[in-house]
């Protein structure tokens, strides 16, 4: 591809006299940097003849970044930062939204990105954006540039849509679909594990005793029963009369909380919501295979979840997981799934795998997926 005014015009779909710095920058980045460098003097003359000279600072910055690309010294962030400094390229991360790379954008992403570029071009033409100040990384200019984008993204379009809301809703839908797919895969693996382990009898006497205690505690309230109640979505005015259904409702709520936690709950008591599917799966698998009497302290569960088993892994990951599992241990003790010595009971051996299966057996909603740990970014 020969980099001249004709090629530039064909690429940008507008006359040479109307080409923006972004048009020129994108074209130069679309060809090998050595070719762009070689063609730059002629290209600059062509634009000058079209009375669209751009600025000396732009051309200096273009030569600098292209040379760094040719030498392999330019980072992706530096190149995108240079492109943003043209004054009409949207900032990569605005608020909670991250623009995907062009080939990966959805139709909605393409539409909103193009509309924002058009808005920035209007602002540039009105003198509201100074690209040379952006090139110089002037703090006030950079802040104003972001503010222009944020205002547009949070304002209604003529058809009533708000770009940021549309983009975030689409991102939530995609993330929820990924979450549900991961959950289904984990559920399938859990069923295979339980089939391999074989029968785990339900201890009816322990179940009945635990539910009598739980009903009394739920009506009385206090810590940590209030967290257990909220997680299970329990209606205190209409407690489930069936012991198995009540117990599994509460136990499943430890894994996938139904309601928001009570006000004033310390953040470290909510850390269980940070656990991922594999971490729950590996911890519960180890308990199911070990049977009643298996150690289930927070440290034990962390080693199981990290895949460390008996390897004595004292890594930072295991320490973090132990902190996350600590409230789980407290709630499982309240349920009677663990004894006072943090060992698995017959009730826990039967019930914890069943609770995990129940928690994962219905697709997560946007609210529940948000509450159960979409956290490792």
N, C-alpha and C positions, 0 to 999 in steps of 0.2 A: 504494500500500500504506500503510495507517494503522499507525503504529508504536505499538501498545498491548499490554497484557498478553496479550490473546487471540491476537494475531498472533505474539507472542513464543513463547507456549506451543505454537502450531501448528508453528512453525518448529523448536523445540527438541525436541519430542516428549517433554516431561516437565513436571510441574506447576511453576507459577511459584515455589513455595517451594523447588524443587530446582534452579532454573536457576543455572548457573555464570557467572562473569564472561565466560568465553569465549563462552557462548551469547549473552549480551547484546551483547558486542562484535561478534560475527559478524553478528548481526541488524542492528545499527546501521551496519555497513559494507556491508550488502547493499542499502541504500537511499541515495538522494542525501544527502550530508552535511547540507545545509540542512534537509531533512525530518527527519533524525535529531536534529539540534539542537533543532528546534521541538518535537519530541515528547518530548524527554528529561525535562522536569520531570514530565509526566504518567506516563511510564514509571517514573520513580523512585518516585513515590507508589504506583503499583500494586505494585511489588515490596516497598515498605515495608509495605503492607497485607498482603502475603502472608508477612510476617516474613522476608523475604530482602532486606535493605537493601543488601547489598554493602558498600562502604566509601566514605567521602567522597573518599579519594585516587583511587579508581577513577573516580568520576564527574567529578572534576576533570580527570583525565587524558583521559577520554573527550571532554569538552567541548573540551579543548585540541587533541587530535589531529583532531577533526572540523572545528574552525575552520580548522586548517592545511590540511586537505583541501579545504575550501570555497574557500580563498584560493589554492589551487594550490601551497602551499609545502611540503607533506609529501612526503617521498620514500617509495618502496616499502619500503625498509629500515626507515624509522621506523615505518611503519604495521604492518609485520610484527613489529617489535620490541615495539610496544605490545600486539599480540595475544599474543605469547609471554609478556608480563608478566602475563597473566591467570592463569598458573600451570598451565594444562592444555592449552596449545597447544605442540606439539613444536617444538623449536628447528630452524630451517631447515636447518642443516648440523650433523650429528653424526658425528664421526669421519670416515670416508670416504664417508658417505652424505649425499646432498642430496635433501631431499623435493621432489618435483615440485609445481607448483601443482595444486590440486584437480582441475581439468578434465583435466589431462594425466597423472594417476596411472593406473597399471595396476591391475587388480583386486587383485594382491598388495600394491601400494602403498597402496590404499584400506584393505585389511584390516589391515595392520600399523600404519598411521597411526591407525585407529580403536581398535585394541587398545592402542596407546600412550596415546592420549587417555584411555581408560578407566582405565589404570594410574595416570596422573597425577591423575585425579579421586580415586582411592582414596588416593593420597599426600596430596592436598590435604585430604581429609576427615580424615585421620589427623594433620594438623598438620605434615606433613613439608615443606610448601611454604608460604612466606609471600609472597603476591602483592604486598603493599605494598612489601616489600623488593625484589622484582623491579622494580617500578615505579621505585624509587629507584636502581636499578642498583647495588645493594649487591654488591660483588665476591664475598663469601662465599656469598650467596644465589644468585647467578648460577652460581657453580661447583657448588654443591650441586644446582641444578636440572639442569644438564647431566649431572652424575654420576648422578642418578636415571635419566635417559633412557639413558645409556650402559650402565648395569647391566642395565636391562630389555632393551635391544637385544642384549646379548651373553649373555643367559640363555635357557635352553630353555623353550619353551612346553609346555603339557601334552601336545601331540602330538609333542614331540621336536624341533620345528623351532627354530632360533635365528634370530630376526628379522634381525639384521644380516647373517648369512650368506646368508639367503634373498634379501634385498634386493640385496646386492652381486653374488650369482650372477646375478640377473636383469639387473642393469645391465651385467655383463660380457657376457651373451648378446646384449643389444641393441647394445652397442658393437661386438662381434665381427661381428654381422650388417651393421652400417654399414660396418665396415672391409672386409669381403669384397665388399660392393657397390661401394665405391670402387675396390677392387683390380680387380674385373672390368671396370669402366668404363675404368680405365687400361690394362688388358690389351687390350681391344678397340681402344682408340686406338693402342696400340703396333703391333698387327697391321696397322691401316690405314696407319700411317706406313711400316712395313717393306715393305708391298705397293707403296707409292708409290715408295720408294727403289729397289726392284728387287733383283736377285741380289747377294749378298755372298759370294763363294766362300770355302770353308773352306781355310785354308792348312795342308795336312797336315804339311808339313815343320816349320813353326813350332810347330804343335800338339804334334807328337811330341817336339821338343826341349824345349818348355816343360814337358811332363809328365815327362820324364826328370829335369829339374831339380827339379820339384815333389816327385816321389816321394822323391828323395834328401833334400830339405829337410824334408819331413814326418817322415821317420824320424829325422833329426838333431835337429829341434825348435829352439826358441829364438824370439826375437822377429824379425819379426811373424808367422812361420809358425804359431805356436801359436794365434794369433787366427784365422788363415785356416782351420786345421784344425777348430777348434771351430765356426766359422760354418758350415762345410760338413758337420759331423757325421761326419767321416771316422774310420773304424776303422783304426788303424795296423796292426793284426794281419791286416787283410783289405782291403787297398787295391784299389779298383776297377781291373781290368786294362785296361779300354777307355779310351783317351785322351780321347775326346770326353766320355764320361760323367763321368770324373774331373774334367776341367777345368770343365765346366758345374756339377757339384756344388759345387766350391769357389767358383766365381764367383757362383753363385746365393746361396751362403751369406754373401757380402759384403752382399747386399741383404736377405735374410731369414735371419738366423742360426738354425741348427738347435739347437745346444747353447749352454749358458751359457759366457761367456768364461772363460779361465783366471784363477785367483786372482791378484790383484796388478796387473791391467791398469789403467792410469790411466783415469779417467773420460773424459778428452779423446780417448782412443783408441777409445772406444765411441760417439762422437758421431754416427757414420754411422747408427746406429739411430734417430736423431731425424728423418731425412729422410722426407718425405712422398711419396706416389705421384707427384704432379705434378713434384716436384723431380727424382726419379729419371728420370721419363719425358722431361722437357725436356733434361736433361743428356745422356742416351743418344741421344735424337733428334738433337741437335746433332752428336754424334760420328758417328752413322751417316750423316748427310747430308754431313758434312765429309769422311769417309773417312780412310784412313791418312795420318799426318802432321799431323792436326788437333791443335792445342794442347789439352792436357787437364790443366793444372795445377789445383790446388784453386781458384784464383781464376777460371780459365776455366770450370770446371764450375759454380762459384757463379753466374757471370753467365748461363750457359745456363739453370740451374735457376730463376733469378729472372726469366727472360724478358727479360734486359737485352741479350743478344746483343752487338752492337758499339756499344751506346749509351754505353759507358764509365761505367756506373752505379757510383758509389763509395759507395752507401748502406750504412747499418748492416746491412741485411738481407743484402747480398752479403758483407760481412765475416763475419757469423755463419755463413752457408752455406759460406764458404771454410774456416772452422775445422772444420765438420762433414765436408767433403769431403776434408780432409787425410789421414785414415787410409784413405779409399777409394783415393786416389792411391797410397799405399804398397802396399796389397794388390793393386791392379791392376798395379803394376810387378812385384810378386812373381809374378803370374800370367803375365806377358809381354804383357799387354794394352796396356801403355804402355812406352815405351822409357826410357832413362836420362835423356832430356831432357823427360820428361813429355808425349810426343806419342803419339797413337794408332798402334798397330801394325796390320798386316794381321790378326793374330790377334784383337786387340781389336775391330777393325771387324766381323769375323764374329761373335765370341763374346759381346761384352757385350750386344747386343740379345737374343741367344739366352738368355743367363743371366737377363736381366730377365724374359723371357717365361716361363722355367722357374720362377723364383721366384714368379711371380704365377699360375701355372697350376693350383695346388691351393688350396682354401680354407684360410685361416689358421686355426690352432687357437688356443685361449685362450692357450697358452704362447707360440706364435710371434708372435701379434699383440701380446702384451705386450712382446716383445723387439724388435719392429721399429718402435717409435716412435709409440705412441698418446700424444702428448706435448703438443700445443698446446691447453691448456685455457683 
